[in-house]
Amino acid sequence: MTFFTKSELEARPIMEGVTLKSISGEKTMITFFDLEPNSIIPSHSHHHEQITYILEGEMEFVLGGKKRILKSGDGVVVPSDTEHSGRILDKPTKALDAWYPIREDYK
């Protein structure tokens, strides 16, 4: 697929309060996340590099033990194999994540 429209991508719940839409090429992927208020993304790590950019709302993001509130316009780069977690605050939040390599579990 070369061109896409976000509204036409399949929405999939991946955990309570977290829904994603994804699109990928051969080697890169982006995901669009819709996150409900008070949703929790448990602490985890993965071999993928991840860049998260907040489109709307706000979340508390913990990366390698450092905590920061990310608001619309903020982002974070998560290196491979680095522990991280998230907690959505009191507003619905939308985020865009870029991945390398592709997360097969998010296709």
C-alpha positions in Angstrom: 0.0 0.0 0.0 1.5 3.4 -1.0 -1.2 5.8 0.0 -3.5 5.5 3.0 -6.1 7.3 4.9 -6.0 7.0 8.7 -9.8 6.7 9.0 -9.7 3.6 6.7 -7.1 1.7 8.7 -8.4 -1.1 10.9 -8.7 -0.1 14.6 -7.7 -2.8 17.1 -7.9 -2.8 20.8 -4.5 -4.1 22.3 -5.3 -3.6 26.0 -8.0 -2.0 28.1 -8.4 1.6 27.0 -5.8 1.4 24.2 -6.7 1.1 20.5 -4.2 1.2 17.6 -4.2 1.6 13.9 -1.0 0.7 12.0 0.6 1.1 8.6 4.0 -0.2 7.5 6.4 -0.3 4.6 9.2 -2.9 4.3 11.3 -1.7 7.2 9.4 1.0 9.1 6.0 1.3 10.8 3.9 4.0 12.4 1.0 3.4 14.7 -1.8 5.7 15.7 -2.9 5.2 19.3 -6.2 6.3 20.9 -5.8 6.2 24.7 -8.7 6.6 27.1 -8.3 8.6 30.3 -6.6 6.7 33.2 -5.3 3.9 30.9 -2.1 2.2 31.9 0.6 0.9 29.6 2.6 -1.4 31.9 6.3 -1.3 32.2 8.0 -3.2 29.3 10.9 -3.3 26.9 11.3 -4.5 23.3 14.1 -4.7 20.7 12.4 -2.1 18.6 13.4 1.6 18.6 10.3 3.7 19.2 9.6 7.4 18.8 6.4 8.6 20.4 4.8 11.9 19.6 1.7 13.2 21.5 -1.0 14.6 19.1 -3.7 15.4 21.7 -4.1 15.1 25.4 -1.3 14.2 27.9 0.3 11.2 29.5 2.9 10.5 32.2 5.8 8.6 30.5 8.5 6.8 32.4 11.7 6.0 30.4 14.6 4.3 32.1 13.4 5.4 35.5 12.9 9.1 34.5 9.3 10.4 34.6 7.9 13.2 32.5 4.5 14.5 31.6 4.1 14.6 27.8 1.5 17.0 26.3 0.4 17.7 22.8 3.6 18.6 20.8 5.9 16.6 23.0 7.7 13.4 22.2 10.2 10.8 23.4 12.7 8.5 21.8 12.8 5.0 23.3 16.1 3.1 22.5 16.0 -0.6 22.0 15.7 -2.8 25.1 14.9 0.2 27.4 12.2 -0.2 30.1 9.3 2.2 29.7 5.7 2.7 30.7 2.8 5.1 30.4 -0.2 6.4 32.3 -2.8 8.5 30.5 -4.0 11.4 32.6 -7.6 12.8 32.7 -8.0 13.6 29.0 -8.4 11.3 26.0 -5.0 11.1 24.3 -3.9 10.5 20.8 -0.3 9.5 20.0 1.8 8.6 17.0 4.6 6.0 17.3 7.3 5.3 14.8 9.0 1.9 14.9 12.1 0.2 13.6 12.1 -2.7 12.9 8.4 -3.3 12.2 6.4 -4.7 15.1 4.8 -7.8 13.6 2.4 -8.0 16.6 1.0 -4.6 15.6 0.4 -5.4 11.9 
